[in-house]
Amino acid sequence: MLAGGPGGRQDDLRVLPKEDVRVGSRAYRRSVSRRNWAFDISLALVVGVLGQLEAWLGIGETHRQGPLWAQALLYAVTSLLLVPRRVRPLAVLAGMVGVSLVEFIAVGSVASSCR
């Protein structure tokens, strides 16, 4: 009962036709419109500005972690990484984690400064 006939693969609803198989990321990249890019750039700018306000002026801060320039640099880089988030979400996540780890190793993490 592998192919055809009653109870075969053609009747199995879990088997998807070739048309329904997920296409590569290239097709997905083409579907990111200019409006989406504009939104992502605007989001990155807003997050970046809020991060700089917290780093330099202390607006909304709950803690200080290392020198101000390091905190401001972390916020700037992570906000810029938000721009390609629709095209390469895992790369953006990995970049944010990597940048944060470098900053935490260089100047200390929040948990180490709360003692």
Secondary structure, 3 states (H helix, E strand, C coil): CCCCCCCCHHHCCCCCCHHHCCCCHHHHHHCCCHHHHHHHHHHHHHHHHHHHHHHHHCCCCCCCCCCHHHHHHHHHHHHHCCHHHHCCHHHHHHHHHHHHHHHHHHHCCHHHHCC
